[in-house]
Amino acid sequence: VVKKNGGAVAASWVRRIFSCFFVVVKRPKLSSLVLFNQVEEDHTGYIHLDKFLPAMTKVLLDHKFPSIPEDLLLQTFEVRSASKGYLEPEELTKYMTQEGEVFTQEEMDEMLTALADHEKNLVYYKDLISQLTIDPDM
């Protein structure tokens, strides 16, 4: 996603980055973002982080694209887990790597390292949702 020596993010990953914040962005609307003007400047397919990070922050804070509501995410997790309150890391990995805007195994490993309860080997989705969603009243 990020060039190691160049400090840039691949333009092809911008939609996936938004999805990490549970923000739904359709492809046609994505191309209208100011971020893509940065890509066109040097034609590399990368957006420099010094331009990407402030632009991404502004898009999120200005609510340019709707977040998926917490209650809908909770309902989705409850259906997937039979309302257990948690998913096993393997279950979450299966859903996130095989359905919708899929994540790579490397991305899932990073997510699970940060969010799983390592003692019980579970991902409590209420904790996950509260950490990954943005309060629309901010």
N, C-alpha and C positions, 0 to 999 in steps of 0.2 A: 504494500500500500504506500509506504513512505520510502522515498529514495534515501539510502543511507548517507550518502555524502552530499546530497543536494538539498536536503531539507524541504522536500516537496511531496505532495500527496497525488496519487494517480487519479486523474479525472474520472476514470471508469469506476472508481470506488466511492464516489460522492454519494450515490443513492444508498449504498450499503452503510455508509457512515451515518446518514440520516436515520436509517432503519434501526441502528443501535440506540437511538433516542426514541424509538417507537414513533417516528414521524413518517407519515406516508407521503411520498413524493412520486407523482406519475412522471414518466419519462418526458412528455412534452413540456411540462412545467419546469422540470429540472433544467432543461436547456436554456430557459429564460433567466436563470440565476446569473448574477453578476460574476460569480465565480468562474464561469466559463469564458468570460471576456479575458480573464487572466491566462487561460490555456491558449487562447488564440494569439496572444502576444508573442509567444516564443515557439508555438507549434510542436511542443514536446509531448503533449498529453499529460503533463503534470502541472499542478498548481502549487506555487511556492507557499510554504507554511506561513510566512509572514503576511501573506495576503489571504490565505485560506482560513486561518484561525479567527481573525476578526470578522470576516464575512460570514463564516459559519455561526459564530456567536450572535451576530446581528440577526441573521435569518431565524435562529431559534428564539431569541428574545422578542423579536417583532411578530412572532407567531405567523410567519408567512405560509406555513404549511401546518395543517392540524395534526396534533399528536393523537395517537389512539387513546381513548379515554381509559383511565385506570380500571373502571368497573368492567369494561369490555375485555381488557386483558385478564383481569381476575376470573371472569366467567370462562374465558378460553382455557386458562390453566386448570380451572376446576373441572371442566369437561374432560380434559386430557388426563387428569390424575384421579378421576372419580372422587373429587373433593377431599383428597387426603391432606392437602395443604403443602405438599411437596412433590417433587419429581426426582427420580434417581438421575444422576448425571448422564447415564446412557440414554434414558428416555428423552431428556432435553436435547441431547446431542442429535438423536434421531430426528426429532421434529425440526430442529434448527438447520440441519444439513441436508434434509430431503424435501422440505416443503417451503413454498413461498420464496422469499428472497434468501437463498441458501447461504449459510456460513461455511467457511472451510474448517477442516479439523483443527488447524492451528488457531483460528479465531475462537473456536469452541474451547480449546485447551486454555487459552488466556481467560476467557469468560469464567470457566469453571474454577480456575485457580483463584480468581478474585471473588467469586460469589457463592461457591459451594461451602457447606458446613463439612469440613474435612474430617471431623471426628465421627460424624454419623453417615458421611458420604451421601448427603442429600442436598437438594437445592430447594429451599423454602421460597415458593414463588411470591408470597406477599412481600417478603424482604426484597426479592429481585425486582418486583414491580416498583416498590417505593424508591429503590436506588436508581432505577433507570428511567423513570418518568419525570416530566417537568411539570411543575405546578402552573396551570394556565393563568393564574392570578398574579404571577411574579411580575 
